């Protein structure tokens, strides 16, 4: 397994961990770890009706997204058929990147607060996209 | 089909080529051939990007606040559902937030009793543009509805540059009660221009208890004053009227907790000035919030001066 595969798998694993922590905070409504100040506040974001999309809390998206990326990352590594999985992984990550435009808009324009853990998930997705892109060129 | 650069042997996959190289030519550094992208790869990427951008665009458009905060309904009567929810908040919901901490409580003052038509007078001076007034009006309307019949409420948003908060205006309010009277003056409109005239008597009180004449100003029969929204009104930011009023009986909603917490504090103060009437209201837990727990460090006036509720420098209100 090359360094790109290791990085991609590790990073998507990190995404799962952060998504689980975020979910735990939402479910228990205990945001002590994630509330930095009045602006960077997961609690403030969670309490807004805009923290749901089509009635689904945003944390659910992360909880589904990163395990999916993790499985595809494993498939994309030397464990699987890279040529096939690259056709799924990169477009999917791009899809996620573009979706974060809405999430940024949601938090900044509609709620007026930022959720640090959510942002870290977006950043993980951006880095994964870059890594997959470069590994594809290798 | 990938070929070994050392011996020229062909392989069906890159993995088998790499495996062969590491086994047969372990001393030669392996540099695999450049990976060929799957057929139609860029077409797939292009389609994904276009579809995703379009979907996000639609999402953002449908979530735009204008959908729920249509200025064309400003200054028109609130809907029956809105009115029903606002004036029909259950005792259970009010009780359940009786211990919720809010930002500002009415503070006691010692002035001559303020009465109108023989009843303790509740005087409100505010402005449609003012976001703190927007926050206060939600709590005040709920509180007043416990003592009588409030009507004439209309849709309002605080100023476009003042958070654009969904609220109601008291500019056409009517109030009937057996226990208290209510005087409301919206001294400024949504653009911050002078609007309703402040009478001489009201101006004297406003000037006496808040020389900066900031808004909102709430005088509860000259026994309590509140010079701020009871809670931080930014909690209403981005919420439509419906998103607020439909949750007023849901005391687990954070915005509801603050609005009702403010209502409880105002109800408690009113009960203290109207002889604890009606008993059905004033004997309830929500009407017995510990106002003394909120203890401004200095005198009321010093407190008011150090906590200006709205930026000074707004134009002087129109005085009678």
Boltz contact constraints between the chains, C-beta under 6 A:
constraints:
  - contact:
      token1: [A, 47]
      token2: [B, 254]
      max_distance: 6.0
  - contact:
      token1: [A, 49]
      token2: [B, 243]
      max_distance: 6.0
  - contact:
      token1: [A, 83]
      token2: [B, 38]
      max_distance: 6.0
  - contact:
      token1: [A, 87]
      token2: [B, 38]
      max_distance: 6.0
  - contact:
      token1: [A, 91]
      token2: [B, 44]
      max_distance: 6.0
  - contact:
      token1: [A, 91]
      token2: [B, 45]
      max_distance: 6.0
  - contact:
      token1: [A, 91]
      token2: [B, 48]
      max_distance: 6.0
  - contact:
      token1: [A, 94]
      token2: [B, 48]
      max_distance: 6.0
  - contact:
      token1: [A, 95]
      token2: [B, 48]
      max_distance: 6.0
  - contact:
      token1: [A, 95]
      token2: [B, 52]
      max_distance: 6.0
  - contact:
      token1: [A, 98]
      token2: [B, 52]
      max_distance: 6.0
  - contact:
      token1: [A, 98]
      token2: [B, 53]
      max_distance: 6.0
  - contact:
      token1: [A, 98]
      token2: [B, 56]
      max_distance: 6.0
  - contact:
      token1: [A, 101]
      token2: [B, 56]
      max_distance: 6.0
  - contact:
      token1: [A, 102]
      token2: [B, 56]
      max_distance: 6.0
  - contact:
      token1: [A, 102]
      token2: [B, 59]
      max_distance: 6.0
  - contact:
      token1: [A, 102]
      token2: [B, 60]
      max_distance: 6.0
  - contact:
      token1: [A, 105]
      token2: [B, 60]
      max_distance: 6.0
  - contact:
      token1: [A, 110]
      token2: [B, 238]
      max_distance: 6.0
  - contact:
      token1: [A, 111]
      token2: [B, 238]
      max_distance: 6.0
  - contact:
      token1: [A, 112]
      token2: [B, 237]
      max_distance: 6.0
